[in-house]
């Protein structure tokens, strides 16, 4: 179920237009003049198609997690992936940590991008790439302090993009996303400036702060879940306001 009224002004997905031969373009290049928008925590085909119709370049599909909002069954993830247009990117959020399990999960769901929300076993990125050469890999970095800068720099060469979030994988019950919290954006900015890979920014974003986030961090893209929902349902007015705020920074 969707919350809110349909917007009269709809935007086409941007991701395909932002590709420049590489899997992701860098935001500083002329081909990357706008910030990409990813709407996460899709709960249905209807939500996914609505997010894309309103201008999301990518959608996030949350599989089994130790905590947090939005997990759905893999069968539904596969149905959503098959229903969305090829112009949109489909991110499978996985908490699996071994290459074999991650590859198997992608093959069951057919998502175009793997979002690895936890630390993975050594060599996993290369093993995934060898098995799934046409699938993009995005590694989440949970920004808990300045040590996250070194972590991001070390991983950037092995992935297609990084995604900076506000979880805490060190807790007894891991927080691997969907916290609704901001982290220290000054650290995120330093990661963007140092990373060899494009960087998405997530964590506590909404229509009222996303312009400030883009100004402060200068990410390739922004990612939102709870900031565009009301009582758990995708809120069309919030999605529209969020995307308008993003495009207001272009």
C-alpha positions in Angstrom: 0.0 0.0 0.0 1.2 3.5 -0.9 0.7 6.6 1.2 0.1 10.1 -0.2 -1.2 11.5 -3.5 0.3 10.9 -7.0 2.6 13.7 -8.0 1.7 15.4 -11.3 5.3 15.9 -12.3 7.3 12.7 -12.8 10.9 12.3 -13.5 12.6 9.5 -15.6 15.2 7.3 -14.0 18.7 8.8 -14.3 21.0 5.9 -13.9 21.2 4.8 -17.5 22.0 8.3 -18.6 24.8 8.6 -16.1 26.7 5.6 -17.4 29.7 6.5 -19.5 31.3 3.2 -20.5 32.2 2.4 -16.9 29.7 0.9 -14.5 29.4 4.1 -12.5 30.5 7.6 -13.5 32.2 9.9 -11.1 30.2 12.9 -9.9 32.9 15.4 -10.9 32.6 14.6 -14.6 30.4 16.3 -17.1 28.4 13.2 -17.6 27.5 13.2 -13.8 26.0 16.5 -13.2 23.1 15.2 -11.1 23.1 13.1 -8.0 21.6 9.7 -8.4 18.7 8.6 -6.2 18.2 5.1 -4.7 15.0 4.4 -2.8 15.4 1.4 -0.5 13.2 -1.1 1.4 10.8 -1.8 -1.5 7.9 -4.0 -0.2 6.0 -4.7 -3.4 6.1 -4.4 -7.2 3.7 -1.4 -6.9 6.2 0.4 -4.5 9.1 -0.3 -6.8 7.4 0.9 -10.0 6.1 4.0 -8.2 9.6 4.9 -6.9 11.1 4.5 -10.4 8.2 6.5 -12.0 8.9 9.3 -9.6 12.6 9.5 -10.5 14.5 6.9 -8.6 17.5 5.6 -10.6 17.7 2.5 -8.4 15.6 0.6 -5.9 16.8 -1.4 -2.9 15.4 -4.9 -2.0 16.2 -6.1 1.5 16.7 -9.8 2.1 17.1 -11.5 5.5 18.7 -9.2 8.1 19.6 -9.5 11.8 17.7 -6.3 12.5 16.2 -3.3 10.8 13.2 -2.5 8.6 12.2 -3.8 5.2 13.2 -7.4 4.8 11.1 -9.4 2.3 11.2 -13.0 1.0 13.5 -13.8 -1.9 10.6 -15.0 -4.0 9.1 -11.5 -3.8 12.5 -9.9 -4.5 12.8 -12.0 -7.7 9.3 -10.9 -8.7 10.1 -7.2 -8.2 13.4 -7.5 -10.1 11.6 -9.1 -13.1 8.9 -6.4 -13.1 11.0 -3.2 -13.1 12.3 -1.7 -16.3 15.9 -2.3 -17.4 16.6 1.4 -17.1 16.5 1.1 -13.2 19.1 -0.7 -11.2 18.0 -3.3 -8.6 20.1 -3.5 -5.5 19.9 -6.8 -3.5 20.8 -6.0 0.2 22.4 -9.1 1.5 23.9 -9.9 5.0 25.6 -13.0 3.7 29.3 -13.0 4.2 30.6 -15.8 2.0 31.0 -15.5 -1.8 29.2 -18.8 -2.4 26.1 -17.8 -0.5 26.1 -14.3 -2.0 26.4 -15.6 -5.5 23.6 -18.2 -4.9 21.4 -15.5 -3.6 21.9 -13.3 -6.6 21.2 -16.2 -8.9 17.9 -16.8 -7.1 16.8 -13.1 -7.3 18.6 -11.9 -10.5 19.2 -8.4 -9.0 21.6 -6.2 -11.1 23.6 -5.1 -8.1 24.7 -6.7 -4.9 24.8 -4.4 -1.8 27.0 -6.1 0.8 25.9 -4.7 4.1 28.4 -6.6 6.3 32.1 -7.5 6.3 32.7 -10.4 3.9 35.2 -13.1 3.9 38.7 -12.4 2.5 38.7 -12.7 -1.3 34.9 -12.6 -1.5 34.7 -9.6 -3.8 37.1 -11.2 -6.4 35.2 -14.5 -6.2 31.9 -12.8 -6.7 33.2 -10.9 -9.7 34.6 -14.1 -11.2 31.2 -15.8 -10.8 29.0 -12.8 -11.7 31.0 -10.6 -14.1 28.0 -8.6 -15.1 26.7 -7.9 -11.7 27.7 -4.7 -9.9 29.1 -4.9 -6.3 28.5 -2.1 -3.8 30.1 -2.5 -0.4 28.6 -0.8 2.6 30.8 1.1 5.0 29.2 1.8 8.4 30.8 5.1 9.4 31.5 4.8 13.0 34.7 6.9 13.2 37.8 7.9 11.3 38.8 4.3 11.0 36.1 4.1 8.4 38.2 6.2 6.0 41.0 3.6 5.9 38.4 0.8 5.5 36.8 2.5 2.6 40.1 3.3 0.8 41.2 -0.3 1.2 37.9 -1.7 -0.3 37.3 0.8 -3.1 39.5 -0.9 -5.6 37.6 -4.2 -5.3 34.0 -2.8 -5.8 32.0 -0.7 -8.2 30.8 1.7 -5.5 30.8 2.2 -1.8 27.7 3.1 0.3 28.2 5.0 3.5 25.6 4.1 6.2 25.1 4.5 9.9 24.8 0.9 11.2 27.0 -0.8 13.8 28.1 -4.4 12.8 29.9 -4.7 16.1 26.8 -5.0 18.2 25.6 -8.3 19.6 22.6 -7.9 17.3 24.1 -6.3 14.3 22.7 -3.1 12.8 23.4 -3.3 9.1 21.2 -0.5 7.8 17.8 1.2 8.1 18.7 2.9 11.4 17.3 6.3 10.4 20.4 7.9 12.0 22.9 10.4 10.5 26.6 9.8 10.9 29.5 12.2 10.8 29.2 13.7 7.3 32.7 15.3 7.5 34.1 11.8 7.6 31.9 10.8 4.6 33.3 13.8 2.7 36.8 12.7 3.3 35.9 9.2 2.1 34.4 10.7 -1.1 37.6 12.7 -1.7 39.8 9.7 -1.1 37.9 6.9 -2.8 38.7 5.4 -6.1 35.1 4.3 -6.4 31.9 6.3 -6.5 30.2 6.8 -3.2 26.5 6.6 -2.1 25.4 8.4 1.1 22.8 6.9 3.3 21.7 7.2 6.9 18.9 9.5 8.3 18.3 11.3 5.0 15.0 13.0 4.2 13.7 15.8 2.1 14.6 18.4 4.7 18.3 17.5 5.0 19.3 15.8 1.7 20.4 19.1 0.0 22.7 19.8 3.0 24.0 16.3 2.8 24.8 16.6 -0.9 26.4 20.0 -0.4 28.5 18.7 2.5 29.5 15.3 1.2 29.3 15.5 -2.6 28.3 11.9 -3.1 27.7 10.1 -6.4 24.2 9.2 -5.1 21.9 9.3 -2.1 20.0 6.4 -0.6 16.8 6.6 1.6 14.4 4.2 3.3 12.6 5.5 6.4 12.8 9.1 5.2 10.2 8.5 2.5 7.8 6.3 4.4 4.8 6.9 6.6 3.7 4.1 9.0 5.9 1.8 7.1 4.4 2.5 3.6 6.1 4.3 0.8 4.8 7.9 0.9 4.5 9.4 -2.6 4.5 12.9 -1.3 7.7 12.3 0.7 9.4 10.5 -2.3 8.5 13.5 -4.6 9.8 16.0 -2.1 13.0 14.1 -1.6 13.7 13.8 -5.3 12.8 17.5 -5.9 15.2 18.4 -3.1 18.0 16.3 -4.7 17.4 17.9 -8.1 17.4 21.3 -6.6 21.1 20.8 -5.9 22.0 20.1 -9.6 
